[in-house]
């Protein structure tokens, strides 16, 4: 089975994050990637220099054209940008019987804001629709209104997000300090810790996009959530370790590492 993954996200001209990273990830892992572009960004490894949104109706039309013709086994949501786009996406998803992985993209690696202030509440309304939400620490803090200083805070915040309606949350720990990166998978039935040694590298552009898309491939194949998370983390670690070293800032990952390295 080739899992059909519909990606709704922004375009990254540097190829390291956004739809470009999503397509690479899905393809390398054996899935079929289709897309609905929400914005065209002007960016490189040093930051985002401009964002040009796509109209909400056009985003919805892209989604429907893929769903009606090709079909979908899992949906991956990345940069949505505005409350209008979020509402349009939610409207289309109401008629889709497939799991959704929501990566709540709010701030780019270089610090640029990628989600309007009035869209945060709209994004929270999408939480119950997602099979998994994958916030990093700043995103988790914004969604829950809490301060997160350590791993314990992250776990509590993820549990709060589940209490607010999310079915499952993967609280990513890359922004926290320490020699180890710990991610907490929290569901309504409990929680599990995934940990790995921290890799000292500036080449981490697109890690969130890549992880969420890799999980989407697993869920699209019908894998259990914990298995999909474990496999996606292993793929991501390999991509970080095999980064090509491009750019003067946060460089891209080596998405093809499992094929050619």
VMD Tcl script that draws the C-alpha trace (Angstrom):
set ca {
  {0.00 0.00 0.00}
  {1.25 3.47 -0.89}
  {-0.20 5.90 1.67}
  {-1.63 9.05 0.11}
  {-0.65 12.06 2.21}
  {-2.32 15.42 1.62}
  {-0.08 18.22 2.90}
  {-1.54 21.65 3.64}
  {1.35 24.03 4.32}
  {3.47 26.91 3.06}
  {6.21 26.79 0.45}
  {9.83 27.31 1.55}
  {12.03 28.64 -1.24}
  {15.15 27.25 0.46}
  {13.73 23.71 0.30}
  {14.50 22.95 3.92}
  {11.09 23.26 5.54}
  {7.44 23.61 4.58}
  {5.95 21.74 1.68}
  {9.35 21.01 0.16}
  {10.51 19.17 3.29}
  {7.13 17.44 3.54}
  {7.28 16.14 -0.02}
  {10.83 14.87 0.40}
  {9.95 13.09 3.64}
  {6.78 11.46 2.36}
  {8.46 10.33 -0.86}
  {11.55 8.87 0.79}
  {9.37 6.96 3.27}
  {7.32 5.38 0.50}
  {4.24 7.58 0.49}
  {2.58 9.67 -2.20}
  {2.60 13.41 -1.46}
  {-0.11 15.77 -2.70}
  {-0.32 19.39 -1.59}
  {-2.44 22.45 -0.94}
  {-0.18 25.50 -0.73}
  {-1.20 28.08 1.88}
  {1.53 30.66 1.30}
  {4.61 31.35 -0.77}
  {7.48 32.41 1.46}
  {10.74 34.08 0.55}
  {13.26 32.47 2.84}
  {16.70 30.97 3.18}
  {18.62 29.40 6.05}
  {19.00 32.79 7.76}
  {15.30 33.57 8.01}
  {11.96 34.37 6.40}
  {12.11 37.58 4.34}
  {8.55 37.74 3.02}
  {5.27 35.82 3.17}
  {2.66 35.93 0.40}
  {-0.58 34.20 1.51}
  {-2.76 32.17 -0.82}
  {-6.51 33.01 -0.62}
  {-8.48 30.70 1.65}
  {-10.87 29.68 -1.14}
  {-7.91 28.62 -3.29}
  {-6.46 26.53 -0.44}
  {-9.81 24.78 -0.02}
  {-10.11 24.22 -3.78}
  {-6.66 22.60 -3.88}
  {-7.68 20.26 -1.06}
  {-10.96 19.26 -2.68}
  {-9.35 18.58 -6.06}
  {-6.90 16.14 -4.48}
  {-9.44 14.47 -2.21}
  {-12.05 14.01 -4.95}
  {-9.61 12.57 -7.49}
  {-6.67 10.87 -5.76}
  {-8.06 10.32 -2.28}
  {-6.23 10.63 1.01}
  {-5.05 8.26 3.76}
  {-3.67 10.94 6.10}
  {-3.65 14.74 6.17}
  {-0.68 16.76 7.42}
  {-1.32 20.37 8.42}
  {1.58 22.79 8.64}
  {1.65 26.57 8.17}
  {-1.94 27.81 7.88}
  {-1.27 31.48 8.53}
  {-4.69 33.02 9.16}
  {-8.06 32.38 10.76}
  {-9.67 32.45 7.31}
  {-7.46 29.66 5.98}
  {-7.94 27.62 9.16}
  {-11.72 27.91 8.83}
  {-11.59 26.89 5.17}
  {-9.37 23.91 5.96}
  {-11.64 22.83 8.83}
  {-14.66 23.01 6.54}
  {-13.07 20.68 3.98}
  {-11.79 18.30 6.65}
  {-15.30 17.90 8.05}
  {-16.03 15.65 5.09}
  {-12.77 13.68 5.19}
  {-12.49 10.28 6.89}
  {-8.73 10.17 7.42}
  {-6.39 10.91 10.35}
  {-4.92 14.39 10.62}
  {-1.47 15.33 11.93}
  {-1.44 18.97 13.02}
  {1.93 20.70 13.27}
  {0.89 24.08 14.76}
  {3.43 26.22 12.89}
  {3.54 29.61 14.61}
  {7.14 30.84 14.41}
  {9.87 30.03 11.88}
  {13.28 28.74 12.97}
  {14.74 32.22 12.47}
  {12.04 33.87 14.58}
  {9.57 35.15 11.95}
  {5.88 34.94 12.94}
  {3.94 32.57 10.66}
  {0.52 32.66 12.35}
  {-1.63 35.74 12.88}
  {-2.57 36.52 16.49}
  {-6.28 36.13 15.75}
  {-5.62 32.69 14.26}
  {-4.38 31.06 17.48}
  {-7.92 30.63 18.81}
  {-9.08 29.30 15.45}
  {-6.20 26.82 15.45}
  {-7.23 25.60 18.90}
  {-10.64 24.75 17.45}
  {-8.91 22.29 15.08}
  {-7.39 20.29 17.92}
  {-10.25 17.77 18.33}
  {-10.09 16.96 14.59}
  {-6.42 15.95 14.75}
  {-5.27 12.44 15.53}
  {-2.03 14.04 16.72}
  {-0.82 17.57 17.47}
  {2.98 18.10 17.40}
  {3.85 21.41 19.12}
  {7.34 22.49 20.09}
  {7.78 24.18 23.45}
  {6.91 27.78 22.37}
  {3.88 26.54 20.44}
  {2.71 24.40 23.36}
  {3.07 27.39 25.69}
  {1.04 29.59 23.32}
  {-1.74 27.03 22.91}
  {-2.10 26.43 26.64}
  {-1.20 29.85 28.04}
  {1.38 28.32 30.38}
  {5.09 28.82 30.99}
  {7.30 25.86 30.14}
  {10.77 25.76 31.61}
  {11.50 22.05 31.84}
  {10.36 18.60 30.79}
  {7.85 18.33 33.60}
  {6.19 21.57 32.52}
  {6.00 20.28 28.95}
  {4.30 17.07 30.06}
  {1.75 18.97 32.14}
  {1.04 21.37 29.29}
  {0.55 18.49 26.86}
  {-1.88 16.90 29.28}
  {-3.71 20.23 29.48}
  {-3.98 20.34 25.70}
  {-5.50 16.86 25.71}
  {-7.93 18.01 28.39}
  {-8.89 20.89 26.09}
  {-9.92 18.45 23.37}
  {-6.81 17.20 21.57}
  {-6.87 13.44 21.03}
  {-3.08 13.09 21.30}
  {-0.14 15.47 21.67}
  {3.54 14.96 20.93}
  {5.26 17.65 23.01}
  {8.65 18.13 21.35}
  {11.54 18.95 23.66}
  {14.14 20.31 21.28}
  {13.87 23.85 22.67}
  {14.61 22.72 26.22}
  {18.19 22.44 27.43}
  {20.22 19.37 28.26}
  {22.23 16.65 26.56}
  {19.08 14.73 25.72}
  {16.02 15.63 23.65}
  {12.85 14.20 25.17}
  {9.47 14.20 23.44}
  {6.33 13.28 25.37}
  {3.47 11.50 23.62}
  {0.32 12.17 25.62}
  {-3.03 10.56 24.85}
  {-6.27 10.23 26.75}
  {-5.04 6.83 27.88}
  {-1.62 7.84 29.25}
  {1.79 9.04 28.15}
  {5.14 7.79 26.85}
  {8.56 9.40 26.78}
  {10.77 9.23 23.68}
  {14.36 10.38 24.19}
  {17.59 10.57 22.22}
  {20.99 12.26 22.62}
  {21.03 15.87 21.48}
  {22.94 16.35 18.22}
  {25.10 19.49 18.29}
  {24.43 21.07 14.89}
  {23.01 24.26 13.39}
  {21.42 22.24 10.58}
  {17.93 21.76 11.97}
  {15.78 23.72 9.51}
  {12.51 21.88 8.94}
  {12.75 19.36 11.77}
  {9.15 19.95 12.85}
  {7.78 19.65 9.32}
  {9.81 16.52 8.69}
  {8.77 14.78 11.90}
  {5.07 15.49 11.40}
  {5.14 14.32 7.78}
  {7.00 11.14 8.72}
  {4.37 10.39 11.36}
  {1.64 11.04 8.78}
  {3.13 8.37 6.51}
  {2.99 5.83 9.33}
  {-0.59 6.70 10.23}
  {-1.52 6.62 6.54}
  {-0.28 3.03 6.43}
  {-2.49 2.18 9.39}
  {0.29 1.93 11.98}
  {-0.38 2.45 15.68}
  {0.39 5.98 16.86}
  {3.31 5.01 19.10}
  {4.92 2.98 16.32}
  {4.50 5.83 13.83}
  {6.11 8.28 16.27}
  {9.05 5.97 17.03}
  {9.77 5.34 13.34}
  {9.45 9.03 12.48}
  {11.88 10.04 15.23}
  {14.42 7.50 13.98}
  {14.12 8.89 10.44}
  {14.46 12.46 11.68}
  {17.60 11.70 13.70}
  {19.20 10.17 10.62}
  {18.26 13.21 8.54}
  {19.86 15.55 11.10}
  {23.01 13.45 11.31}
  {23.34 13.43 7.50}
  {22.57 17.11 6.88}
  {24.45 18.37 3.79}
  {25.76 21.47 5.55}
  {24.20 24.03 3.19}
  {23.57 27.67 4.03}
  {24.85 30.30 6.42}
  {22.18 29.80 9.08}
  {19.89 26.95 10.11}
  {20.70 24.51 7.33}
  {18.42 21.86 5.80}
  {18.33 18.19 6.71}
  {19.53 15.23 4.67}
  {16.10 13.87 3.83}
  {17.46 11.25 1.44}
  {19.92 9.75 3.92}
  {18.23 6.35 4.09}
  {18.43 5.97 0.30}
  {21.89 7.16 -0.72}
  {24.11 7.50 2.36}
}
mol new
graphics top color blue
foreach p $ca { graphics top sphere $p radius 0.5 }
foreach p [lrange $ca 0 end-1] q [lrange $ca 1 end] { graphics top cylinder $p $q radius 0.2 }
display resetview
